[in-house]
């Protein structure tokens, strides 16, 4: 089922007011795009007379049945918004969502991937990003969920991992929402990092299924994920650091039957000055694709 249709079905029939928080970073000019679809967006980032709210920031959009369908007509909207239902008035919804724009996370330790337990720092909490919310929400305890929801009753988003719309509803059994920003523990940050890594590897595995089908047909999902993880370690040894770089490296590894490891000229090119290894590998892929054209 198409993401927009899955969202429309999940959001149909609710009696409470419906709102979307839309990620302006996904679009060149979100305010203009919303106007073109006859929608009104309120920026959730601070606006002053000398500094207008950034277009790339999150915007709150109040919806009814007709405006929901107009919103869902926007390209890639499933990747760019989170929906909330609530009986609270719009000013209360606005203030609450503004209040969770920032969160507190533990300070980074000297060892990469570790966090200290003796202090926190303030960071932007991308609660308008469905990928972030799909990863973070299951890790929250009831007190944190109470702070996240506040006066809001139901959360809906599209999970690309599950290829479906998912929902969560507030509970009367949750403790009262604490004051102050949402605060994450060191163990939660570790779980988030692990979740991001696993999600990235699943994405690369799906990419390989589509683009390297002859060499992945014999692999079941677990075997392919094991390959992606092991290949990522090899790619890091070449200096690659991005998800896109890991995906391209894995594709080349499969395309060469593992002979990429012995191709010294290729490795020298990827590590050459004048660009990062990830950029160099992208250039190499473009050259290979051009040469493959008849």
Phi and psi in degrees as a GROMACS rama.xvg file:
@    title "Ramachandran Plot"
@    xaxis  label "Phi"
@    yaxis  label "Psi"
@TYPE xy
-59.9792  143.169  UNK-2
-54.9473  -45.1696  UNK-3
-61.7621  -39.4301  UNK-4
-68.0969  -39.5561  UNK-5
-62.2605  -40.7227  UNK-6
-66.2525  -43.2037  UNK-7
-58.9736  -41.6248  UNK-8
-67.3545  -42.2301  UNK-9
-67.0042  -30.3757  UNK-10
-94.592  -3.56701  UNK-11
-72.1709  142.644  UNK-12
85.0677  -2.2611  UNK-13
-71.8802  146.026  UNK-14
-94.8142  -27.3005  UNK-15
-74.5837  159.862  UNK-16
-62.7095  145.456  UNK-17
-114.476  135.512  UNK-18
-132.557  151.826  UNK-19
-121.961  140.505  UNK-20
-108.503  114.003  UNK-21
-104.975  136.219  UNK-22
-83.1834  107.569  UNK-23
-67.7233  -19.0515  UNK-24
-68.5845  -14.6845  UNK-25
-81.8492  -11.8854  UNK-26
-132.483  154.192  UNK-27
-65.9653  -38.2206  UNK-28
-151.574  84.9919  UNK-29
-61.455  -45.098  UNK-30
-55.2234  -43.1362  UNK-31
-66.2219  -40.9544  UNK-32
-62.0387  -41.9221  UNK-33
-63.8835  -42.3247  UNK-34
-61.334  -38.6626  UNK-35
-63.0673  -24.7644  UNK-36
-102.74  18.0674  UNK-37
56.9399  46.6564  UNK-38
-125.304  150.676  UNK-39
-114.432  125.969  UNK-40
-114.475  134.102  UNK-41
-103.946  120.73  UNK-42
-66.2275  136.261  UNK-43
-94.5788  -2.10461  UNK-44
-95.4232  150.473  UNK-45
-60.3072  135.524  UNK-46
-121.791  133.558  UNK-47
-127.448  164.586  UNK-48
-57.0175  -31.6605  UNK-49
-91.5232  -14.5187  UNK-50
-140.613  100.795  UNK-51
-65.3208  157.08  UNK-52
-60.943  136.298  UNK-53
-65.9907  139.371  UNK-54
-63.5652  -28.0378  UNK-55
-81.0597  -2.45085  UNK-56
-81.7553  176.652  UNK-57
-75.6101  146.9  UNK-58
-129.542  136.953  UNK-59
-90.9099  129.14  UNK-60
-125.362  118.664  UNK-61
-79.6885  138.512  UNK-62
-130.67  150.65  UNK-63
-125.207  -169.711  UNK-64
-59.0024  -45.553  UNK-65
-70.5231  -44.1761  UNK-66
-69.8722  -29.1467  UNK-67
-59.7911  -44.7655  UNK-68
-65.8352  -34.8714  UNK-69
-66.5653  -39.4507  UNK-70
-64.1883  -42.7193  UNK-71
-69.7416  -12.2211  UNK-72
-76.1406  -15.5459  UNK-73
-71.3808  134.168  UNK-74
-57.7446  135.269  UNK-75
59.7358  24.4943  UNK-76
-65.0896  -26.485  UNK-77
-63.4066  -24.4567  UNK-78
-91.6043  -0.768811  UNK-79
-127.472  8.48289  UNK-80
-154.815  159.121  UNK-81
-125.21  139.01  UNK-82
-108.265  144.712  UNK-83
-132.216  140.391  UNK-84
-111.931  145.036  UNK-85
-164.487  155.037  UNK-86
-93.5003  -3.24371  UNK-87
-74.1154  152.386  UNK-88
-71.3539  158.22  UNK-89
-56.7159  -42.9844  UNK-90
-59.5117  -35.0076  UNK-91
-69.7026  -41.6139  UNK-92
-61.1799  -45.1179  UNK-93
-59.6577  -48.7939  UNK-94
-63.3427  -40.8681  UNK-95
-64.1879  -46.9734  UNK-96
-66.4552  -36.1149  UNK-97
-60.8514  -35.2633  UNK-98
-73.0071  -15.4644  UNK-99
-108.973  15.7122  UNK-100
-64.6731  -23.2446  UNK-101
-121.912  149.979  UNK-102
-134.708  167.759  UNK-103
-110.39  131.316  UNK-104
-125.609  156.078  UNK-105
-61.9737  152.854  UNK-106
-67.1663  145.242  UNK-107
-69.2844  137.906  UNK-108
-83.2264  170.8  UNK-109
-66.0862  -32.1103  UNK-110
-79.0843  124.789  UNK-111
-55.7296  138.243  UNK-112
81.662  8.11505  UNK-113
-118.83  152.035  UNK-114
-129.643  145.244  UNK-115
-82.9143  157.297  UNK-116
-106.259  6.64462  UNK-117
-111.426  20.0768  UNK-118
175.199  162.377  UNK-119
-134.585  166.64  UNK-120
-136.213  156.431  UNK-121
-89.3418  134.682  UNK-122
-136.702  161.057  UNK-123
-71.3936  130.737  UNK-124
-102.093  110.415  UNK-125
-82.6203  66.1931  UNK-126
-71.1224  -8.39825  UNK-127
-90.3611  -3.22505  UNK-128
-98.3846  113.576  UNK-129
-61.8283  -31.0981  UNK-130
-64.5815  -41.765  UNK-131
-64.7356  -48.1578  UNK-132
-65.831  -38.0993  UNK-133
-63.3659  -31.8611  UNK-134
-81.5626  -42.0477  UNK-135
-81.5925  -41.9777  UNK-136
-55.5219  -45.2208  UNK-137
-62.0269  -17.744  UNK-138
-88.7912  -10.8574  UNK-139
-77.773  143.301  UNK-140
-83.6451  177.211  UNK-141
-65.1438  -36.2553  UNK-142
-64.7007  -42.1774  UNK-143
-66.9337  -39.0995  UNK-144
-64.2858  -37.7458  UNK-145
-62.1447  -40.3641  UNK-146
-68.2791  -39.8026  UNK-147
-63.8129  -47.1226  UNK-148
-74.7557  -43.6195  UNK-149
53.8821  -121.726  UNK-150
-84.3639  3.16825  UNK-151
-88.3499  151.116  UNK-152
-108.899  -35.1861  UNK-153
-146.196  137.009  UNK-154
-109.538  135.134  UNK-155
-135.331  137.285  UNK-156
-153.1  167.328  UNK-157
-102.13  124.119  UNK-158
-95.5731  117.133  UNK-159
-70.6458  -29.9605  UNK-160
-63.955  -42.6067  UNK-161
-90.269  -11.4739  UNK-162
55.5217  42.9664  UNK-163
-159.783  162.503  UNK-164
-78.2107  140.693  UNK-165
-128.097  152.136  UNK-166
-134.935  153.962  UNK-167
-139.279  141.524  UNK-168
-120.827  142.337  UNK-169
-66.5389  157.605  UNK-170
-126.528  140.615  UNK-171
-69.018  -18.0642  UNK-172
-79.107  -11.6891  UNK-173
-67.2025  149.443  UNK-174
-68.4945  163.911  UNK-175
-57.5352  145.263  UNK-176
-65.8723  126.624  UNK-177
-73.3137  158.548  UNK-178
-77.31  162.342  UNK-179
87.8018  177.178  UNK-180
-70.7571  156.261  UNK-181
-61.3568  131.217  UNK-182
-123.126  130.124  UNK-183
-101.695  148.413  UNK-184
-91.6848  163.911  UNK-185
-57.3125  -41.1327  UNK-186
-65.7988  -36.0068  UNK-187
-67.2763  -38.6657  UNK-188
-64.7644  -37.9162  UNK-189
-63.2894  -41.605  UNK-190
-66.6853  -36.9398  UNK-191
-64.4422  -44.3978  UNK-192
-61.5094  -43.1466  UNK-193
-64.4909  -40.009  UNK-194
-65.0844  -40.0207  UNK-195
-64.0301  -40.1692  UNK-196
-65.5191  -44.3756  UNK-197
-65.4374  -40.3583  UNK-198
-64.4824  -40.9252  UNK-199
-61.613  -41.7527  UNK-200
-67.6887  -36.6578  UNK-201
-64.4425  -37.5784  UNK-202
-64.9501  -43.3057  UNK-203
-63.9128  -39.9279  UNK-204
-61.8437  -40.9831  UNK-205
-64.7515  -38.6235  UNK-206
-61.1904  -43.044  UNK-207
-68.9576  -35.464  UNK-208
-59.3437  -37.4339  UNK-209
-81.0508  -37.5869  UNK-210
-105.124  -15.5658  UNK-211
-129.52  43.3538  UNK-212
-55.4938  -44.2797  UNK-213
-58.2184  -34.1118  UNK-214
-92.0776  -10.2849  UNK-215
-106.201  -5.94139  UNK-216
-59.0808  -37.5624  UNK-217
-79.9966  -5.99652  UNK-218
-96.689  131.313  UNK-219
-78.9196  175.201  UNK-220
-61.1569  -41.6073  UNK-221
-64.529  -40.8272  UNK-222
-65.5572  -40.826  UNK-223
-65.9196  -41.3351  UNK-224
-65.3455  -37.453  UNK-225
-62.6656  -41.8028  UNK-226
-61.9397  -44.974  UNK-227
-60.0777  -43.1562  UNK-228
-64.9262  -45.3442  UNK-229
-66.5572  -38.4617  UNK-230
-69.4392  -31.5227  UNK-231
-61.3496  -40.9809  UNK-232
-61.2757  -40.753  UNK-233
-64.3141  -42.4133  UNK-234
-62.9322  -38.5294  UNK-235
-62.5563  -32.9545  UNK-236
-65.2894  -22.2279  UNK-237
-87.5969  -3.30579  UNK-238
96.8072  1.86141  UNK-239
-74.2455  145.675  UNK-240
-136.712  -9.70932  UNK-241
-107.06  158.357  UNK-242
-59.9414  -43.2241  UNK-243
-61.3338  -40.5602  UNK-244
-64.0292  -41.9101  UNK-245
-62.2534  -40.0516  UNK-246
-65.2282  -43.8745  UNK-247
-65.0496  -41.1616  UNK-248
-62.4212  -43.5324  UNK-249
-63.1738  -39.9211  UNK-250
-63.1618  -46.2945  UNK-251
-63.66  -36.7521  UNK-252
-60.8857  -46.1892  UNK-253
-68.1917  -40.6122  UNK-254
-64.3243  -28.8242  UNK-255
-99.5488  6.57967  UNK-256
62.284  30.5943  UNK-257
86.3656  -2.06726  UNK-258
-74.3784  -9.87834  UNK-259
-55.2855  -35.0528  UNK-260
-60.6774  -28.8396  UNK-261
-96.3434  3.07501  UNK-262
-88.6742  83.0148  UNK-263
-58.3078  -41.5591  UNK-264
-61.5864  -36.4572  UNK-265
-65.524  -44.7421  UNK-266
-63.551  -39.2273  UNK-267
-63.393  -39.3934  UNK-268
-65.4754  -44.6447  UNK-269
-62.7482  -36.6403  UNK-270
-89.3006  0.422227  UNK-271
-64.807  149.785  UNK-272
-67.4674  164.089  UNK-273
99.0825  10.115  UNK-274
169.133  158.561  UNK-275
-76.6725  158.237  UNK-276
-54.9447  -36.0152  UNK-277
-64.6807  -41.3859  UNK-278
-67.0778  -42.652  UNK-279
-61.4219  -39.9779  UNK-280
-67.1166  -37.7235  UNK-281
-62.7907  -40.9072  UNK-282
-61.9647  -41.508  UNK-283
-61.884  -42.3597  UNK-284
-63.2936  -38.8383  UNK-285
-65.6246  -41.6887  UNK-286
-62.4686  -44.5021  UNK-287
-63.3048  -38.9385  UNK-288
-67.8365  -39.3874  UNK-289
-65.9105  -40.6325  UNK-290
-70.0558  -23.2506  UNK-291
-79.8697  -12.3491  UNK-292
-70.7458  137.916  UNK-293
